[in-house]
Amino acid sequence: MDTTLLSADDAGIGAAAAILRAGGLVGFPSETVYGLGGDARDDRAVARIYEAKGRPSFNPLIVHLPDAEAVDRYARLPKGFDRLAGFWPGPLTLVLPLRPDAGLSPLVTAGLDSVAVRVPGHPVTRALLRAFGGPLAGPSANPSGRISPTRAAHVMDGLAGRIEAVLDGGPCAVGVESTILGLVDAPVLLRPGGIPQEALEAILGPLATGGDAAKPSAPGQLLSHYAPRGRVRLEARAAAGEVGIGFGPGPEALNLSPSGDLVEAAANLFHLLRAADDLAGEGGTIAIAPVPQTGLGRAINDRLRRAAAPR
């Protein structure tokens, strides 16, 4: 299969929407990372997402929708949702009770009675959702467990020949996946991400954190994820023969943010992990400098811990 690289103009977005309506798969940009889109109502399209990624079928997918009204057709919005409405459009995913008549493929929810939903803020994603006119299943557009893509070239590197097209919207601004908040019962932070935990707690109060890696209720909960080919050492400076990724002032040629800016670091994270992976090669080691455990640093450290986990 040839994979077409589409420009993010009206013609390219129209072509991508036509592919989706025909049951095909399209890599698309978002403010977080690139997603791999398929019609969330189409069993075959969703099965092809799992096949293209080599993704475990027990790992649920996020459904992308244009607004809260559209979300309410597929999931039950909780009482008091208006307190969270200001985070949409944006990098916040909510895990909500699934409506029995939602019409989504059961493969999207991995057979659970909840569904992960998001209203993305990227203008290209929003234009694609309008042109497609339906719910878009969209995990990150990379082989399962590998480094997430923040550029169209990353998607082509990992999935060319497995999907129909990639919509090129340029680099992703946020650079780490969405924050996932479970609202099936009491609020629980299932995955740190593009919305800092502190911002949610300012509205909801202290949040429990949780999630079951053996039976995920949302994406990004597997213990090993976002992984380069070789070994990753955390909170470390590179020794001889290792590739280093710095944060703040330091000698490393690859640096998440020389000025110590967590927003810049998040945007650069997966791009620099890929660059370090290319330099280290199979069996090499990547040493990553400490990153503060605050704000977006929580999401960065979460991804780094999963990248370093045994595989």
FIVEXLUM-135387 format. One record per residue (C-alpha): x, y, z; residue in three letters. Coordinates in pm, 1 decimal, padded with zeros to 6 digits, m for minus. Example, Ala and Ser with C-alpha at 12.3 -4.5 7.8 and 13.67 -1.06 7.14 Angstrom:
REM residues 2
SEMI     east    north       up residu
SEMI  01230.0 m00450.0  00780.0    Ala
SEMI  01367.0 m00106.0  00714.0    Ser
//
This chain:
REM residues 311
SEMI     east    north       up residu
SEMI  00000.0  00000.0  00000.0    Met
SEMI  00126.6  00347.3 m00088.9    Asp
SEMI  00084.1  00610.1  00182.1    Thr
SEMI  00006.4  00958.5  00049.2    Thr
SEMI  00135.0  01272.5  00222.1    Leu
SEMI m00144.0  01531.7  00207.5    Leu
SEMI m00113.0  01907.0  00255.7    Ser
SEMI m00326.8  02058.5  00530.3    Ala
SEMI m00527.9  02272.5  00290.4    Asp
SEMI m00891.4  02240.2  00185.5    Asp
SEMI m00805.4  01985.6 m00084.0    Ala
SEMI m00590.6  01774.5  00147.6    Gly
SEMI m00846.2  01783.4  00429.3    Ile
SEMI m01122.8  01690.9  00185.4    Gly
SEMI m00917.9  01399.0  00053.0    Ala
SEMI m00845.7  01280.3  00408.0    Ala
SEMI m01215.8  01296.2  00500.8    Ala
SEMI m01305.7  01093.0  00190.9    Ala
SEMI m01051.7  00826.5  00289.6    Ile
SEMI m01202.0  00808.3  00639.6    Leu
SEMI m01557.9  00778.8  00505.5    Arg
SEMI m01440.8  00488.9  00287.6    Ala
SEMI m01302.3  00304.3  00590.3    Gly
SEMI m00940.0  00406.2  00541.4    Gly
SEMI m00684.6  00534.0  00792.0    Leu
SEMI m00525.1  00879.4  00802.6    Val
SEMI m00249.4  01018.2  01021.6    Gly
SEMI m00353.6  01364.2  01139.0    Phe
SEMI m00195.9  01645.5  01342.8    Pro
SEMI m00322.8  01763.1  01678.6    Ser
SEMI m00190.3  02005.5  01936.3    Glu
SEMI m00052.0  01708.7  02135.2    Thr
SEMI  00093.1  01446.2  01896.8    Val
SEMI m00009.1  01305.3  01557.7    Tyr
SEMI m00305.3  01068.7  01573.5    Gly
SEMI m00399.2  00771.0  01358.1    Leu
SEMI m00758.6  00833.0  01256.7    Gly
SEMI m01032.1  00589.3  01158.7    Gly
SEMI m01412.0  00590.7  01173.3    Asp
SEMI m01494.5  00501.2  01534.5    Ala
SEMI m01823.9  00340.7  01421.6    Arg
SEMI m01660.4  00106.2  01169.8    Asp
SEMI m01537.2 m00225.3  01315.6    Asp
SEMI m01309.5 m00292.2  01021.5    Arg
SEMI m01152.0  00054.4  01028.8    Ala
SEMI m01086.9  00028.2  01403.0    Val
SEMI m00945.4 m00322.7  01364.6    Ala
SEMI m00708.5 m00182.7  01101.6    Arg
SEMI m00587.1  00079.7  01352.3    Ile
SEMI m00489.4 m00199.9  01592.0    Tyr
SEMI m00329.0 m00391.9  01305.3    Glu
SEMI m00130.8 m00092.1  01173.2    Ala
SEMI  00000.8 m00006.7  01518.7    Lys
SEMI  00049.0 m00364.6  01640.3    Gly
SEMI m00152.1 m00244.6  01942.6    Arg
SEMI m00285.8 m00479.9  02213.4    Pro
SEMI m00661.6 m00507.9  02160.5    Ser
SEMI m00731.6 m00456.2  02531.7    Phe
SEMI m00596.8 m00098.9  02513.5    Asn
SEMI m00884.6  00148.2  02450.1    Pro
SEMI m00875.4  00430.5  02195.9    Leu
SEMI m00959.9  00800.6  02231.8    Ile
SEMI m01255.8  00926.7  02026.7    Val
SEMI m01212.0  01277.9  01886.6    His
SEMI m01521.8  01496.2  01845.4    Leu
SEMI m01581.2  01861.0  01748.3    Pro
SEMI m01760.4  01986.5  02061.8    Asp
SEMI m01926.9  01888.0  02389.3    Ala
SEMI m02265.1  01855.7  02218.5    Glu
SEMI m02121.2  01586.2  01991.2    Ala
SEMI m01958.6  01416.0  02292.7    Val
SEMI m02298.8  01400.0  02464.4    Asp
SEMI m02431.3  01184.4  02179.4    Arg
SEMI m02182.0  00909.9  02261.7    Tyr
SEMI m02110.2  00949.1  02634.7    Ala
SEMI m02282.3  01080.6  02945.6    Arg
SEMI m02136.0  01413.9  03051.1    Leu
SEMI m02120.9  01440.4  03430.5    Pro
SEMI m02303.2  01688.8  03648.1    Lys
SEMI m02090.0  01996.2  03689.7    Gly
SEMI m01920.3  01948.0  03353.0    Phe
SEMI m01940.6  02325.3  03299.5    Asp
SEMI m01647.7  02356.6  03543.4    Arg
SEMI m01429.3  02164.0  03297.6    Leu
SEMI m01576.0  02302.8  02974.7    Ala
SEMI m01303.8  02568.4  02954.6    Gly
SEMI m01042.1  02299.7  02885.5    Phe
SEMI m01215.5  02211.2  02555.7    Trp
SEMI m01105.9  02245.8  02284.9    Pro
SEMI m00770.9  02137.4  02420.6    Gly
SEMI m00545.4  01855.9  02542.3    Pro
SEMI m00787.6  01702.9  02795.3    Leu
SEMI m00941.6  01356.8  02751.4    Thr
SEMI m01234.0  01251.1  02970.0    Leu
SEMI m01324.8  00888.0  03037.7    Val
SEMI m01705.2  00887.1  03064.5    Leu
SEMI m01989.0  00633.9  03082.9    Pro
SEMI m02069.7  00506.5  02734.2    Leu
SEMI m02425.6  00558.6  02611.3    Arg
SEMI m02582.2  00219.1  02528.4    Pro
SEMI m02699.2  00349.4  02190.8    Asp
SEMI m02371.5  00524.4  02105.9    Ala
SEMI m02310.0  00314.5  01794.2    Gly
SEMI m01934.0  00305.3  01843.7    Leu
SEMI m01737.6 m00005.4  01754.1    Ser
SEMI m01682.2 m00213.1  02071.2    Pro
SEMI m01318.6 m00234.6  01961.0    Leu
SEMI m01283.8  00137.4  02043.7    Val
SEMI m01371.1  00082.4  02409.5    Thr
SEMI m01199.0 m00257.5  02433.8    Ala
SEMI m01532.7 m00394.5  02553.1    Gly
SEMI m01562.3 m00154.8  02849.4    Leu
SEMI m01877.7  00040.1  02934.9    Asp
SEMI m01682.3  00366.3  02931.0    Ser
SEMI m01528.0  00567.9  02648.7    Val
SEMI m01237.2  00812.7  02630.5    Ala
SEMI m01335.4  01133.6  02447.0    Val
SEMI m01157.2  01454.5  02352.6    Arg
SEMI m01238.4  01781.6  02175.0    Val
SEMI m00907.0  01874.2  02008.0    Pro
SEMI m00796.4  02232.8  01960.8    Gly
SEMI m00571.8  02203.2  01652.7    His
SEMI m00733.5  02389.5  01359.9    Pro
SEMI m00646.1  02112.0  01111.9    Val
SEMI m00796.8  01843.7  01336.2    Thr
SEMI m01109.3  02051.5  01381.2    Arg
SEMI m01139.4  02108.2  01006.6    Ala
SEMI m01096.5  01734.5  00946.8    Leu
SEMI m01368.6  01651.6  01200.8    Leu
SEMI m01608.3  01894.4  01029.7    Arg
SEMI m01529.9  01751.8  00686.5    Ala
SEMI m01557.6  01390.8  00804.5    Phe
SEMI m01874.6  01447.5  01005.8    Gly
SEMI m01837.7  01161.4  01253.7    Gly
SEMI m01648.1  01032.5  01558.1    Pro
SEMI m01279.7  00981.1  01488.1    Leu
SEMI m01088.7  00710.9  01675.2    Ala
SEMI m00735.9  00843.2  01707.3    Gly
SEMI m00452.5  00685.4  01908.2    Pro
SEMI m00102.0  00817.4  01850.0    Ser
SEMI  00019.0  00745.7  01496.6    Ala
SEMI  00315.4  00523.7  01577.9    Asn
SEMI  00383.3  00152.0  01614.3    Pro
SEMI  00248.9  00051.1  01955.7    Ser
SEMI  00485.5  00116.6  02243.7    Gly
SEMI  00729.3  00320.5  02036.2    Arg
SEMI  00809.3  00692.3  02049.0    Ile
SEMI  00505.7  00911.4  01976.0    Ser
SEMI  00511.7  01122.6  01656.6    Pro
SEMI  00514.5  01502.2  01664.2    Thr
SEMI  00579.1  01555.6  01292.1    Arg
SEMI  00431.0  01407.7  00975.4    Ala
SEMI  00772.3  01258.2  00889.6    Ala
SEMI  00761.1  01057.1  01215.0    His
SEMI  00428.6  00904.7  01108.1    Val
SEMI  00565.2  00816.9  00765.9    Met
SEMI  00873.4  00658.4  00926.2    Asp
SEMI  00661.4  00428.5  01142.5    Gly
SEMI  00346.4  00358.5  00942.3    Leu
SEMI  00414.9  00415.9  00571.0    Ala
SEMI  00274.5  00124.2  00374.6    Gly
SEMI  00022.4  00038.9  00649.0    Arg
SEMI m00216.8  00336.1  00616.6    Ile
SEMI m00366.1  00534.6  00330.0    Glu
SEMI m00246.7  00888.3  00405.4    Ala
SEMI m00086.3  01136.5  00643.4    Val
SEMI m00215.8  01492.4  00672.3    Leu
SEMI  00084.2  01721.2  00726.0    Asp
SEMI m00002.2  01997.9  00973.0    Gly
SEMI  00353.4  02077.5  01080.9    Gly
SEMI  00509.8  02017.8  01424.8    Pro
SEMI  00279.6  01963.7  01725.0    Cys
SEMI  00278.6  02255.2  01968.6    Ala
SEMI  00223.0  02072.0  02298.7    Val
SEMI  00429.0  01762.9  02217.7    Gly
SEMI  00295.1  01523.5  02485.4    Val
SEMI m00037.6  01344.1  02479.3    Glu
SEMI m00353.0  01474.4  02641.6    Ser
SEMI m00418.2  01456.7  03013.0    Thr
SEMI m00672.6  01181.2  03085.2    Ile
SEMI m00927.2  01234.9  03362.1    Leu
SEMI m01157.5  00950.2  03462.2    Gly
SEMI m01509.9  01063.0  03548.8    Leu
SEMI m01699.1  00732.0  03556.0    Val
SEMI m01701.6  00745.2  03935.5    Asp
SEMI m01504.1  00991.3  04148.5    Ala
SEMI m01254.6  01200.4  03947.7    Pro
SEMI m00920.6  01023.4  03899.8    Val
SEMI m00614.8  01131.9  03704.1    Leu
SEMI m00542.0  00837.3  03473.7    Leu
SEMI m00259.3  00997.1  03273.3    Arg
SEMI m00072.8  01325.9  03315.4    Pro
SEMI m00045.5  01524.6  02995.9    Gly
SEMI m00092.5  01857.0  02822.6    Gly
SEMI m00317.6  02002.9  03096.0    Ile
SEMI m00116.5  02023.4  03421.4    Pro
SEMI m00258.3  01837.5  03721.2    Gln
SEMI m00249.5  02161.5  03918.2    Glu
SEMI m00490.0  02328.5  03674.2    Ala
SEMI m00745.8  02050.3  03721.8    Leu
SEMI m00702.3  02043.1  04098.0    Glu
SEMI m00766.5  02418.6  04113.6    Ala
SEMI m01120.8  02334.9  03996.4    Ile
SEMI m01184.5  01983.8  04129.1    Leu
SEMI m00970.3  01973.7  04440.7    Gly
SEMI m00701.9  01708.2  04510.2    Pro
SEMI m00715.7  01426.9  04255.3    Leu
SEMI m00656.8  01060.1  04311.0    Ala
SEMI m00422.8  00902.4  04058.5    Thr
SEMI m00460.9  00552.5  03930.1    Gly
SEMI m00511.9  00315.9  03643.8    Gly
SEMI m00451.1 m00054.5  03590.4    Asp
SEMI m00168.8 m00140.5  03351.0    Ala
SEMI m00303.5 m00496.2  03323.5    Ala
SEMI m00650.1 m00374.2  03223.1    Lys
SEMI m00626.8 m00015.9  03097.7    Pro
SEMI m00939.5  00202.3  03101.9    Ser
SEMI m00767.2  00462.4  02884.8    Ala
SEMI m00465.7  00489.1  02654.2    Pro
SEMI m00110.9  00538.1  02781.0    Gly
SEMI m00137.8  00321.3  03094.2    Gln
SEMI  00083.8  00031.7  02985.1    Leu
SEMI  00401.1  00011.0  03193.9    Leu
SEMI  00627.6  00008.0  02887.6    Ser
SEMI  00538.7  00271.2  02630.4    His
SEMI  00701.2  00543.2  02415.4    Tyr
SEMI  01010.2  00322.4  02399.9    Ala
SEMI  01332.4  00373.8  02200.6    Pro
SEMI  01517.0  00066.3  02077.5    Arg
SEMI  01789.5  00074.3  02340.5    Gly
SEMI  01821.1  00135.2  02713.8    Arg
SEMI  01710.1  00458.4  02882.0    Val
SEMI  01870.4  00593.8  03200.5    Arg
SEMI  01677.3  00862.4  03387.0    Leu
SEMI  01803.0  01155.1  03595.6    Glu
SEMI  02150.7  01094.8  03457.8    Ala
SEMI  02427.3  01258.5  03259.8    Arg
SEMI  02570.0  01064.3  02966.7    Ala
SEMI  02875.9  00850.0  03025.4    Ala
SEMI  03126.8  00765.8  02753.0    Ala
SEMI  02954.1  00595.3  02460.6    Gly
SEMI  02604.2  00705.9  02566.9    Glu
SEMI  02377.4  00964.0  02405.8    Val
SEMI  02265.4  01239.5  02640.7    Gly
SEMI  01950.1  01447.6  02648.0    Ile
SEMI  01978.5  01753.8  02868.7    Gly
SEMI  01739.4  01986.3  03046.4    Phe
SEMI  01854.0  02333.0  03147.6    Gly
SEMI  02218.1  02441.4  03116.7    Pro
SEMI  02442.4  02150.3  03029.7    Gly
SEMI  02686.7  02006.2  02777.0    Pro
SEMI  02439.4  01790.1  02583.7    Glu
SEMI  02391.9  01866.5  02213.0    Ala
SEMI  02034.1  01736.3  02248.0    Leu
SEMI  01854.5  01949.6  02506.4    Asn
SEMI  01484.0  01952.6  02590.1    Leu
SEMI  01510.9  02318.2  02692.1    Ser
SEMI  01843.1  02492.5  02762.6    Pro
SEMI  01651.4  02760.8  02954.4    Ser
SEMI  01461.3  02505.0  03167.2    Gly
SEMI  01120.8  02587.8  03011.9    Asp
SEMI  00884.1  02291.5  03066.9    Leu
SEMI  00653.7  02396.4  02781.6    Val
SEMI  00949.0  02393.1  02540.3    Glu
SEMI  01067.8  02063.9  02689.0    Ala
SEMI  00730.1  01896.3  02636.7    Ala
SEMI  00715.3  02014.4  02275.6    Ala
SEMI  01065.5  01876.5  02209.3    Asn
SEMI  01039.1  01550.4  02406.5    Leu
SEMI  00945.0  01290.7  02144.8    Phe
SEMI  01140.0  01462.6  01865.4    His
SEMI  01460.8  01449.2  02072.1    Leu
SEMI  01394.2  01093.2  02189.5    Leu
SEMI  01379.4  00994.4  01822.9    Arg
SEMI  01700.4  01182.6  01745.0    Ala
SEMI  01876.1  01018.7  02041.1    Ala
SEMI  01742.5  00676.7  01937.5    Asp
SEMI  01892.3  00722.9  01589.7    Asp
SEMI  02229.1  00815.9  01741.7    Leu
SEMI  02230.3  00539.6  02004.5    Ala
SEMI  02106.7  00264.1  01773.0    Gly
SEMI  02004.6 m00087.6  01870.6    Glu
SEMI  02148.6 m00177.8  02209.7    Gly
SEMI  02273.2  00174.3  02284.1    Gly
SEMI  02195.4  00382.4  02591.4    Thr
SEMI  02024.5  00719.7  02623.9    Ile
SEMI  02088.3  00917.0  02944.2    Ala
SEMI  01831.9  01184.9  03029.9    Ile
SEMI  01890.6  01470.4  03270.8    Ala
SEMI  01647.6  01533.3  03560.4    Pro
SEMI  01324.7  01718.0  03481.9    Val
SEMI  01127.1  01888.7  03762.7    Pro
SEMI  00817.2  01701.3  03879.7    Gln
SEMI  00581.1  01997.4  03849.6    Thr
SEMI  00336.2  02129.2  03589.0    Gly
SEMI  00410.5  01974.4  03249.0    Leu
SEMI  00711.8  01808.7  03408.6    Gly
SEMI  00471.4  01547.1  03550.2    Arg
SEMI  00370.8  01445.2  03196.9    Ala
SEMI  00729.5  01452.1  03071.5    Ile
SEMI  00850.2  01231.1  03358.8    Asn
SEMI  00556.5  00992.6  03312.4    Asp
SEMI  00656.2  00938.7  02947.1    Arg
SEMI  01021.6  00900.9  03037.9    Leu
SEMI  00949.3  00639.6  03307.5    Arg
SEMI  00747.3  00435.8  03059.0    Arg
SEMI  01020.5  00475.0  02795.4    Ala
SEMI  01272.3  00339.7  03046.2    Ala
SEMI  01056.2  00050.1  03171.9    Ala
SEMI  01166.4 m00308.9  03097.6    Pro
SEMI  01015.6 m00440.9  02774.8    Arg
//
